[in-house]
Amino acid sequence: MAPEAGTPGGNPATDARESAWGVFLVFLRLGLTAFGGPVAHLGYFHAEFVTRRRWLDPRGYADLVALCQFLPGPASSQVGMALGLSRCGYRGAFAAWAGFTLPSAIALIVLARFLAGYPGVIPSGVLHGLKIVAVAVVAQAVWNMGRNLYAGGAWAALVLAAAAIALRVPSAWVQPGLIAGAALAGVLLFRPTRACGSGAWTIPVGRGAGALWLALFFVLLGTLPLLAALLPGQAVAEASAFFRAGALVFGGGHVVLPLLQAAVVEPGWVDNDAFLAGYGAAQAMPGPLFAFAAFLGASMQAPPSGWSGGVLCLLAIFAPSFLLVAGALPFWNRLRGNARMRAALSGINAAVVGLLLAALYDPVWTSAIHAPRDIALALAALAALALWKLPPWLVVTGCGVAGAMLDL
């Protein structure tokens, strides 16, 4: 018998449908407890939805994760949206996103408003410690991504070329240009391979609706920059910048760092010290790293800022994820078998590792490392994360305390 529409892998345990409120509560618990970044989030999801609740079987879950890693955007959040969509349609997708994202987003907005209202209340040493821990976090991300995605000498050369261009041409538009160029280079340089077969993923979204969601994605990606140039005020410009960041990020949440830094620091919307301190604080939060957008929106030096800015930027950076998940799911079985698409993705992966490598140097290293003791603290934080496997929130807290002590 064919799987029931909307029941991944056809697991009988998925026949009992969930209300949107039920989906929200499940993901709210995960949003309050899921520390450790995207890879850890996918492990939490497997334990909750495959092992415990049996919403889908392991084969269906692996197929879904493959899709969300193929698409730009935060993979763990997209997996959550797709699970919610499969349970009770669009309301379920929104409920899953809200439950998983709002705890960290609200905490980061509160932190941003606190820093804005009491700029001197947090010692400068603590803020410096948060910037130093960002060095360790991004270095670990570069290493893990490079090791897992490595595809030969040509791939490594593409990584270095992307990093050099990003450092030489610090513009908000160089990142999407590099990603597009790397996709073409991937088709030309890498031998296309086909994906291994796996179970089909069915979803209550038809191909017609999927095509409309994809069309809306490309329309917004193309028209928001034009509207930002034509309309006065900063609201549309913020929406455009964060939508573009959410639409062009491949490889995980840390890759959004160079895009957001170019979008908000270079125009003077957010101070670079506040940017890096907020990024460090975001490592201590559960849930998706993309919630960092809420901190940036709340920290804007011109309106909209505060709560309205935080909500605007949060919705803008996650909007592409919803549009792509709802749009791509109906076409996934055909898309994942396209060999040229997979070769292009290999090139894109090289570009995003190069972008992250460039960001590791500027602004992360150049803003945080000023003395040998800063290097020592960064290396200790990296060892705590990579070798000792300490929880990120504990490492962030320890760096903040160490930074305050070094500042005495």
Buried (B, 14 or more C-beta within 10 A) or exposed (E): EEBBEBBBBBBEEBEEBBEBEBBBEBBBBBBBEBBBBBEBBBEBBBEBBBEEBEBBBEBBBBBBBBBBBBBBBBBBBBBBBBBBBBBBBBBBBBBBBBBBBBBBBBBBBBBBBEBBEEEEEBBEBBBBBBBBBBBBBBBBBBBBBBEEBBBEEBBBBBBEBBBEBBBEEBEBEBBBEBBBBBBEBBBEBBEBEEBEEBBBBBBBBEEEBBEBBBEBBEEBBEEBBEEBEEEEEBBBBBBBBBBBBBBBBBBBBBBBBBBBBBBBBBEEBBEBBBBBBBBBBBBBBBBBBBBBBBBBBBBBEEEBBBBBBBBBBBBBBBBBBBBBBBBBBBBBBEBBEBEEBBBBBBBBBBBBBBBBBBBBBBBBBEBBBEEEEBBEBBEBBBEBBBEEEBBBBEBBBBBBEBBBEBEE
